[in-house]
Every structure is written in structure tokens, then in C-alpha cells.
Amino acid sequence: MGGTTSRARVARRDWIEAAYQELARAGERGVGINALAARLGVTKGSFYWHFKDRSELMRALLDRWAHERTDEVLALALGSTPDPLERLRRIQALGREVAPVDRAMRLWAQHSPDAEEAVRHADRALLGHIAGCLDELGFAPEEARLRALLMLRAWVGGYLVPSPDEGETPGADHALGIFLANPSIS
């Protein structure tokens, strides 16, 4: 009886997870059926059992990212503490953890209306959470919304724009303190 005669079963979610990992590694254009099949140890035929074409896989990938970004991750990061400052720290730390896939999504959104909508949807949810924390910290609603937008832009810019001197960036708490400081200019 030598080698194995049965192939590993690969579910739809396995294809989506492999595509997600490849998206983080190589960007949207790097997500290819042949490479994913090789990574999963299956034939291309397995792909077509679960998806009509690459476009369907990419839509499923957008859904997975948007769901993770808006529901699962934020609930996990925010749900266990009533302290709004601690929730902001968690959002900031979470941004660093998901930077590779978030960067890939934002680059994909530059040329795909579907990806752009997924990013906008996720950003609206994230901005709502950040503004809610700022509101709890005593900022007026307009001020909270503006600061939330500036915080998100700075956090995203942190992995889109490298440090010009390749030095250490300021500590996360120091940066957060700058965003929470009262402006001296009125």
C-alpha cells in the first residue's frame, strides 16, 4: 500500500483564508488561483468547486476583511474595557497588527470600486468607535469626529509613509497624548 490516494479536503473558507494571507503578503494582484492551489496542496479544480471565478473569490475576500475589521476585531479590542482611553490604545495597537492587510486593501481600493466601498464601510465603523471614545473623554461631537478622522489618517499614514530618518517613532502613548491634547490655537 504505498502513498496516499485521497487528497486533502479544502473548504471554501480555506481558499478565502489562503487568499487573505496572500493579500497581506503580495497585495491584490498577487492573489492567483495557481499559487493558492499550490499553497493549499490541491488542484485548480478544487478552486472551481467553490468559486465561479477569481472575481467571486475576491468578493468573498472583501467580505471577510470587512467583517473582521468591523465586527470581530473591534468587538474583541473594545468589548472588554469600559475605559475609553484604553479602548483607543487597543485600536491603535490593532492598527499596527493588521497593517499589512490594511495597506493591501487600501492600495486595492485605489483601482477597485468594490474594495473602495469595503474600505469606506470599515473606516466608517472604526471612526464611529474612535469618536465614541473621544466623546466619552469629554470632547464635543464635532471635535470628536475631527480628531477621530485625524487619528485614523495618522495611523494609516504610519504604515503608508515610512519614517524619513528611519529612526524610532514616538511611543504610542505619546502620540495618543498629542491627539488628546487641547489645542492652543482657537
Buried (B, 14 or more C-beta within 10 A) or exposed (E): EEEEEEEEEBEEEBBBBBBBBBBBEEBBEEBEBEBBBEBBEBBEEBBEEBBEEBEEBBBBBBEBBBEBBBEEBBEEBBEEEEEBBBBBBBBBEBBEEBBBBBBBBBBBBEEBEBBBEBBEBBBEBBBBBBBBBBBBBEBEEEBBBBBBBEBBEBBBEBBEEEEEEEEEEEEBEEBBEEBBEEEEEE
